[in-house]
Amino acid sequence: MHIKRVILHNFRNIAAVDLELSSGINVLYGENAQGKTNFLESIYFCATGRSHRANRYRDLIRLSEKEATVKIFTQSQSGSVDEMRMEIKQDGKFSTINGLPIRKLGELYGRLSVVVFSPEDLSLVKAGPAERRRFLDIELCQLYPAYYHDLRMYHKVLQQRNNLLKEIDSNNGLLETLELWDEQLVEHGNKIMQARRAFINRLGRIAQKINIISLEIVRN
């Protein structure tokens, strides 16, 4: 699969863009602050429902505008074309695929797998462990839809368990139900840990091969 066409409207500093892309390597060039990085960000956002640079939706919308639109047309190896559309408003987003609404973020993952390399990646080593977990979660959600389910359930169970702990202070009878939430938390947490560990080990093997190749190049 490759991206065939990208249409942007009021995304960041881009008022309007309609760009056809080739199935091979595409090079974007131009002066600074013209929107090259913003263009790449729009693709990442449409594919994952997240921005790797901003936490607020309104930061993705062009100044003085109320909403933005990102449309991506992908073409499979068989030649079929799909349309991914993301409408961004100041208080949220709305996604569709071929005109059908995406109700859950998990339905979006895996449709178009993307990897972004940017200066913000330095936070993986400079920032705390939460940033590294976030990186792993995003990559794993794109690769394995089941991982997104476990991750969502883990946070849901964790929130409900925390609410229960607060209620136990005023109602000791609820203490008997705590074990049920603990079991579910362990179940989903264990799956998440195993998936993360396997992914890290896989990255480690790839990094080791790259390191060996680099050493050979230096020696030669």
C-alpha positions, 0 to 999 in steps of 0.5 A: 500500500502507498499514499496516492494523494493528500488533500489538506485544508487549514491544517497548521499553516497550510491553507490548501494543498492537493498533492499527488504522490508517487509509489516510490520515494517522494522528496519535499523541499523548500524554505523553512517554515513553509509547511514541509513538517506540517504536511508530514504531521498531517499524514501521521495524524490522519493515520493514528489520530494523534499528533507527535508534536501537539496535545491540543486539537486547536494547535493543528488548525490554521490561525483564525480558522475554526476547523481543518481537514485532512484527506488521504487516498491510499492505493493497495497492491491490487489497485483498490483506492481507499479514502481516509478523512479526518475533520479537526475541530477545536474540541475534537476530531471526526474520522471516516474511511470511505465515508463510514465513520470511525467510532473507536480509535482502534478501528483506525490503527493498521489501516495505514502504518506510518513511522515519523522521524523528527527532532522530537524523537530526542524525548525518547532518551531525554524525557521520562519513561512515560514518553517511551511507553507512549512510543511503544504503545503507538507502534504496537497499536498500529501493528497489532489491533489486539494490543490496542484492546488490551491497552484500552481495557487496562486503563479502563479497569485501572480507572474503575479500580481507583474509583473503587479504592476511593469508595472503600473508605466510606463503604468497607463492604466493597473491599471484597470486590477489589480482587476482581479488579486486581485480576483483570488488571493483572490479565491485561497488564501482563499481555501489555508487558509481554508485547512490549518486551517482545517488541523491544527485543525485536528492536534490539536485534535490528539495532545490533545488526545495524551496529555490526554493519556500521562497525564493518563500514568503519573498519573498511 
